[in-house]
Amino acid sequence: MRSLAFLALVAACASGGDDYPITTQGGAAPGGGGGSASVIVGRVCVLTDPRNFASCITVGAESLTVTVGHQVTTTAPDGSFVINTPTTTASTVTVSGTGIIPSSQALTPSVLVPVLREDLFTRILAANGITLTPGSGSIMAAIVRGGQPVSGATVTSTPSPAFGPFFDGTTPTAWTLDGTGAEGVAFLPGFTPTSGGVNLTFTDAATSSETTVGGVQVIDGGLTFVEGILP
């Protein structure tokens, strides 16, 4: 696991040199609209392994709906997209579509948005004895320091999730309760969406250093992806 910004660059290089930064560029607006517009260029990363937020499929990620503020677009087969920058302030990007779990993350300078296929998410829940209440949402978090995953880290949240938290184990579906493994990923399933969001505190057991990410919004029936950067 790496930081989300770093992973966007790695995934881009592996796919032939295209990267996915937020760019402001003049010219015609996407979709043949008149005038000019700043645009966001990004990629939806349909994950093959939930422990690696850059394990993207290269085909089969088309026609997913990407929303930033009031702007909406759809993805190409590799998950790439171009969308007009909203005229109003937007802090998150969300993705929905057939066969995936609706996903959200903060709008970052490198827009690589992880999503999970429904079948993989279902297998993770079954393997860990999780039965989610309709209407609840879940969080997956990458815990990093200097762009590198932190093993042995833990997370607490307010409010608490219905299950877990769980941490990356030795397979994509078998998670543990003991702290992060080699990939530094935490999974907190079963929050009721609230206006105040969820406050997450990530702690490195080896150094006792910690960081807090506040106000994380969960999606009804979906996943929110978060990065916890330890000092």
Summary of the structure (lengths in Angstrom):
residues: 231
radius of gyration: 17.2
end to end distance: 16.8
largest distance: 56.0
contacts: 785
relative contact order: 0.17
helix: 10%
strand: 42%
